[in-house]
Amino acid sequence: MEVSNDGVLDRMWTRSRLSVSGRIDRWRSKLWVVAQCSIAAGVAWFIASDLLGHHLPFFAPIAAVLCLGTSYGQRLRRVIEVTLGVAIGVFMADVLVSGIGSGAWQLGLIVFLSMSLALLLDAGIMFVSQAAVQSIVVTVLLPGAGGAFLRWTDAVIGGGVALVAAMVVPAAPLRRPREQAATVARKIAQLLRAASDVMIDGEVTPALELLADARGTDRLIRELQAAAEEGMSVVNSSPFRLRHREPLRRMVELVDPLDRALRSTRVLVRQTSITAYRRLPVPPSYAGLAADLAAAADAIADELRANRIATAARDDVLAVGAATGQVERSGVLAVEAILSQLRAIVADLLMVTGMGQLESTDALPPPR
């Protein structure tokens, strides 16, 4: 089969344009962190070199950048791990080099002992890595008298500057959990609405395209979990954001219900695709339930984006739940699975509105 060069070029151009756009968006989202790292590196060098007179305090800016990293999560832990990792690496290398000298086998032995000591202290990855790296630096560069101590103080300076910088964070990491939660709820609404259309039309191609779309939604939950963890790390490490802790905690508690609701929606899409593939008729009322539930999910998304727990949308979800007990039943198992799955999504979305698991289940009437 002959493939058009123009078609190939068009697809390549589209993918390239989308890739560039995604990279620019990623850079914009990390711009504040990049600026923080840049400023912290310069401040750390100024303190160690200009104020304290250290000669080439290269590890002060390195420690500052390593501690801050490119994410807001676990910054305090990174500060501690980098500083202590440097201390262990420098200490081990300084002691052993003075006793056994330097060389290939000495370097291997020093790295082995430094990493082993860090692991025995139940350290994290950053801790162990820094112990290894600094033992290599000290062994290879062979600092003179007092050099090891100066290297450790450089690390402390870099870590201290990073700790101060970590307390100054923008509001973006605090907004991102609710924005991502709203994105997940909006995706649930989109899938439900498309599933309703498939139930009505019964077309196989749109059903399979919808199924492929639903299967690619795992990343939304991963992004939501990452945003929630980052947001909590910010409020736990910055004294200037303590007032945001409780609202953010309530938003973070929605991660699991939203995850379950999205998973249940994917199962519904799969069941809908099966009925389309097998040409099984679906009662029109089932499609209506899916459309109404999509509207309720949109209402939840609006509330979440406004930084509110979606209690205002609860009545809409309850109305759909009540309707599931009134619709006609089908004698076909695959079609009945659609109704069952719609009820499961109702229960999951009720939990997103703030109801408990047992309460949301009890809110569903038994199907007639």
N, C-alpha and C positions, 0 to 999 in steps of 0.2 A: 504494500500500500504506500502510495507516494504521500509524503508529508510536505505541506506548504512551508517554504522558508519564511514567508511573511508571518504565518501563524506561529511558528517557533519563535521568531524574533519578537512578536507581540507579547507572547507569554513570558519570555525572558525579560523584556522591558518592564512588564507589569510586576513580576516578582522582584526585580531589582529596585523599582520605585518603592514598593511596599517595604522592602528590607531597609532601604535608606531612611524612609519615614519612621520605621520602628526604632532604628538606631538613634535618630535625632530625638525622638520622644524619650528614649531611655536616658540619653545624655541630659536632657532637660530635667528629668525626674531626679537625677543624681547631681545636678549642678551645685546645690547648696553643700552637699557632702564634699565634692571636689574642692570647692572654695575653702571649706573648713580645713581640709587636709593641707592645702597650699599655705594658708595663713599660719596654721599650727606649726608646719615645718619651718617656716621663716622665723617665727617667734622662738621656737626651741633652739634653733641655731644662734639667734641673737643672744639669748640668755646664757647659753653655755660658752659661746665664743667671746662675745663682746663684754658681757657683764662678769662672767666668772673666769675668763682668760684661758679656757681650755684650748689646746692646740688641735685643730681639725676635729671637732666633736661631731663626726659624721653620724654617730648613732642617735644623737638627740632628735634630729628631724626624722630619721628612720623610725624610731620608736613612736614618735607622735603620729606618723602616718599609719603604722601598723595597728596602733591602738584604736584609732578612729575608724579605719577601714572604709568601705563604701556602703555600709548599712548602719542603721542606728541601733540594731539589736546587739545586746551583750557587750556594750562598750566598756562598762566598768570591769567586767571579767577580763576583757582583752587587755586593759591597762595593767591589771594585776599579773596576768599570765606573762605578758611581755617583759615586765620589770623583773619578776622573779626568775623567769627563764634566762634572761641576760645574766642575772646575778649568779645562778648556778653554773652556766656555761663559762663565764669569766673566771669564777672561782676554781672550777675543776681544771681548766686549761692553765691558769696561772700557777697553780700548785704543781701540776704534773710536768709542765714544760721545764720548770726550774729543777725537777728531779731527774727526768729521763730525756730531756732535750726534745728536739722537733725533727720530724721526718714523716715518711709515709706511714709506717706502722704505728708511730707515736700518735699521729693524727687520727688514725682509725680507732686506736684504743681510747683516746680522749673523747671522741664523739660517742663511742659505745658507752663509756662510763657516764657521760653527761646525760645522754638520753635515758639510760637505765635509771639514774637517780631521779630524773624528772618523772618517769613512769611509776617508780616506787612511791613517789609523793602523790600519786593518783591525779596527775596533772592532765590538763586538756591538750588538744593538738597544738595550739599556739605556744603553750608553755614548753612542750617537748621540742618543737621545732626551733624555738629561740635558744634553748639550751644547746642544741646541736650547732646552730649557725654561729653563735657567739664563741663556742669553744673552738670552732674552725678559725674564726677571725683572730682570736687571741693567739692560737697556735701558729698561724701563718705569719701574722704581722709582728709577733714578738714585741709587745710593748715594753718599754723600759720601766724603771722604778716608778711606782705610783700609777702606771698606765692602766692597769686593770681596774683600780678604784675609780679613776676618772671615767673609764668606759661605763662602769655601773652607774655613776652619778649622771652621766649623759642620758642613760636610759631612764633614770628617775625624772630628770628634767623633761624629757620627751613625753613620758607617761603623765607627768603632772600637767603639762600644757594640754595634752589630749583630754585629760579629765575635766579641766576647766572648759575646754571647747565643747565637750560632749554635753555639758549642761545647757548650752545655748543651741536650741534646735528650733526649726520653723514649725508652723502648725501643720504642714503637709502630712507628716507621719501620723498625726492624730486624726486627720480627715480621711486618710486612705482606708482604714477599716470600714467605715460606714459607706464610703463611695464604692468599695469593692463588694460589700454586702448588697448594696443596691444593684450593682451590676449582675450579681448572681441571681437575685430575685427577678430582675428584668429578663435574664436569659431563660429562667423557668417559664415566665409568661410567654416569651417568644416561642418556646418549644411546645407549650400547651396549645397556643393558638394555631401553630402549624399542624399539630396532631389533630386538632378539631377539623381543619380543612381536609386532611387525609381521610378522616372518618367519613366525611361527607362525599368526597370525590372518589375515593377508593383507587386512586392512581398509584401504580407501583413505583414509578420513577421518582416522584416527589417524596414518597414514603422512604425510599432508600437514601435519598439525599438528606432527608431529615434525620434518619438514623445515623448517618455519617457525621452530621453536625452535632448530634447529641453525644456521640462517643468522644468528641474532641473537647468536652467541657471540663475534664479533670483539672486542666490548668487553672480554671477560674477558682476552684477551691484551694489549690496550692497557693495561688496569689492572695486569696483571702486569709489563709492561715499565716502566710508570711507577713501580711500587713498587720494582722492582729498581734503577732509576736513582736514585731517592730514597734508598734504603738505602745504596748505595755512596757517594753524596754525603755522607751523614751520617758514615760511618766514615772517609772521607777528610778531613773537615773538623774532626772532633771528636777531640782526643787522648784523651778519656775512653772512646771506643768502639773503640780500635784492636784490642782482643782479639777483637772480633766480625768483623774484616775477612775472615779466611780462611773461617769457616763461611758468611758471607754471600756471599762470592765463589763458593763451591761451589753455593750455592742459585741464584745468578744465572745460572750456567752451564746451568741446567735450562730457562731461558726458551725457547730455540730448540727443544729436543726436545719440550717441552710444546706449543709452537705447532704443530709438525709433527704431533704426535699428535692434536691437536684438529682440524686441517685434514683429516687422514686419516679421522677419525671423521665429519666432515661429508660427505665423499665417500661413505663407507659408508651413511650415512643416505639420501643421494640415490639410490644404487643400490638400496637396500631399497625406497624409495618407488616407484621405476620398476617393480620386480617386482610390488609391490602393485597399482599402477595398471594394469599389463598382465595381471594375474591369473596371473602365472607362479609355479609351485610352487617353494618353496625347501626343500632337504633339511633335515629336523629337526636334523641334526648341525650345520649352519651356525648355527642359532639357539642351539644349546647352546654353540658356540664363543663367540658374542657374549656370552651370559650369563656364561660363565666368565671372559671377558676383562673384563667389567664388574666382577666380584668382584675381579680382580687390580688393576684401576684404583682400586677403593675401598681396597684394601690400600696402594697407593702413596700415596693421599691421606692415609691415617692416618699413614704414616711422615713425609710432608712436614710435616704439621701438628705433629708431635712434633719438628720441626727435625732430622730425620735424612734422609740420602740413602737412597732406598728400596731398598737392597740386600736387605732382608729379604723384599721382595715379588718379587724377581727370579725365584725358582723357580716362583711361580704363573704369571708371564708366560711363562716357558720351557715350562711344561707345556702352555699353550694353543698355543704355537708348534709344539711337537712334535705336538699333536693335529691341526693343520692339514695335516700330511703324511699323515694316516691316514684322513681322512673320504672319503666317496664323492664323485665328481665329477659335474657336470651338463654336459649337452651344450649348454645355453643360455648364450649369451655374457653376458647381463645377470646371470644367477645366478652364473656363474663369477667375475664381477667382484666379487661380494660376498666370496667366499673370498679373492681376491687382495687386497682391501682389508683384510680381517681380518689377513692376514699383514703388511701394511704397518703397521697399528696396533701389532701385536706388536713389530715392529722399533723403532718410535718409542718405545714404552713401555720397552723394554729400555734404550734410551739414557737415559731418565729414571731408571732404576735405577743408572746409572753406567757402563754399557757403552759402548764406542766404536761409531762408525757401522759400520765393517767387521765388527767383532766381533758386533754385533747382527744384521747381515744373515746372517753365516755361521752363526748359531745356529739359523736356520730350516731345517728339513729340506726337501728338494725334494718337491713334491706328487706323489703316486703317479699 
